[in-house]
């Protein structure tokens, strides 16, 4: 890591790497990725006949809405090598609810104006069915590894789904390998060092600004090293315990974390309740761009508004990247569509709930002119939410946001450790994945002492590169998604007596079909 720091300060070679990365990043995220994501979401929504709207009662009652019912199995799990449906959701949310929900939303509004929030909603609406489809395929194409744990994800439906098409055997395998490589590399950056670096910078500026222990070397402070060591120890205790420990941690922390943040946002929103109408009016008014006016608004094109909204929405909920499907595939559920419905709720909770709360807090911060869309001069998107909390709660508000970012970012590290581990397992086997976990934990300290954003920027590119093979797989397997979804609707909603479609593996298909039949008989 020290070599990286030295290189980033020397220019030359690193400048070239930065330039190349910026070009690739722009192509992946702006010129191709966003349109591919939105396009895929629209196609999947239309193909499944707007499942997220037509069957809203079904997916709501099969997820959070029915979780506290005595008949619900969402929190129950006795199966070896799996986690409960709720634990799978919490682990996925642990990885997705992060700094993007706070600083990311603020950045989208500062750069793209209030209208960016509208496109964030649009991306989430269609992203619900992208996430749904990923999870359906994840459950359908999963299998047990040598230790009896479920393994699933884009790499498996690319290899065994797309690869099963005539003439696509090697294409499927190549795309599966590429996805896994990109996921492993992204896990060290966005899923590890980048998050830890945000934690250190945030704590240093908000809570430890008056603590001076000196510098260990170069620009690296002793406080940064101490924070890194503490996070590394905590991360090791959770991550090295395997998925069950990660899921148990996520199940306890994520609901409390999200509820506390949303409650804080609601207090601020109610404190400015008379502005709520104006906030929503500004969102829709500026959704198609902001023209320069006498009031001082800076011209923002529709492309900028749309790009910022969609990009930040995807950054936040990760629908289409193929990441969260790796933990959803470890659920003890037998019906692919049931886990798909948890995917719909995941996007709803992350973007429609948490990100919308953040957006309303930002729009009520006093730094955005709701009439003209102008951003106050000198506005810092990195501290905008903290400033808004501080204006209502005083110094405690800024400390609360600092702690929220710490918890959000740390849970992202924990969640992404599983994604990287499963991708590494696909490439090199179960035993090698254990070594990956150890290395992943050790790399936490690197994030704490990192003084350059280059590693973060490169990993952001790899994060975007994941979605290309993943979406190729999801779109190419659209007929299978439709078949599985239609089968579920006919059996569970229309009550037709037809055989279930549960797994590509005949043994798993037969076993799960018998278990479902037995449960039906017992509940009669």
Buried (B, 14 or more C-beta within 10 A) or exposed (E): BEEBBEBBEEEEEBEEBBEEBEEBBBEBBBEBBBEBBBEBBBBBBEBBEEBBEEBBEBBBBBBBBBBEEEEBBBEEBEEEBBBBBBBBBBBBBBBBBBBBBBBBBBBBBBBBBBBBBBBBBBBBBBBBBBBBBBBBBBBBBBBBBEBEBBBBBBBBBBBBBBBBEEEBEEBBBBBBBBBBBBBBBBBBBBBBBBBBBBBBBBBBBBBBEEEEEEEBEEEBBBBBBBBBEEBBEBBBEBBBEBBBBBBBBBBEBBBEBBEBBBEBBEBBBEEBEEBBEBBBEBBEBBBEBBEEEEEEBEEBEBEBBBBBBBBBBBBBBBBBBBBBBBBBBBBBBBBBBBBBBBBBBBBBBBBBBBBBBBBBBBBBBEBBBBEBBBBEEEBEBBBBBBBBBBBBBEEEBBBBBBBBBBBBBBBBBBBBBBBBBBBBBBBBEBEEBBEBBEEBBEBBBBBBBBBBEBBBBBBBBBBBBBBBBBBBBBBBBBEBBBBBBBBBBBBBEEEEEEEBBBBBBEEBBEBBBEEBEEEEEEEE
